[in-house]
Amino acid sequence: LYIDYRGLNKIIIKNRYPLLLISETLDRMSGAQIFIKLNLKDAYYCIRIKRDDE
């Protein structure tokens, strides 16, 4: 089975969120007073899915 996605890739909107360098991140956080830790592993299992979409 082969699907050519080149045509689709030309028309989709590309969202680019490049990761910052560690040094840039530390510079931005240098004056921060509050830090938050998110546990995304547990949040993954909390996403609701319709029965028909499973």
N, C-alpha and C positions, 0 to 999 in steps of 0.2 A: 504494500500500500504506500503510495507516494502522494504528498500534497505539496503544491508549490505555493508558499505564502508570500512570495516577493511582491505581488500586486497588493495584497492586504497590508504588508509592512509599509508600503509607500503612502497609504492614506490614513493610517492610524496616528493618533496624537501620542507623541513620545513624552513620557514624564521622566525627567532625569533628576535624580536627587543624589549627586555624588557625595561620598563620605568625606568629611573634613579630615585633615591631618590631625594626629593626636596633639601636636603642639598648638594648633589653632583651637581645638576644643578646650584645652587647658587654659589658654588665654581668655577665651570667652567665659569660662567658669570661674575665673580667678576672683571676681567680686561677688559671686553667688552666696546667698545666705541659706537657701533651702535646696535640698537635693531630694530627688524622688527615685525610688527603685521600682520598676515595673516587672512583674513576672509574666511574661507573654506566653510561657509554656502552659500555664493554667488557664489563661484567657482564651487560648485556642479552642479548648473544649467547651467553652461557654457560648460559642456562636450558635445561634438558632438556625436550623435548616428545616424548611417545609418537608413534610413526609414524602411528597412526590418528587422532591429535588434530591433526595439522598442517593 
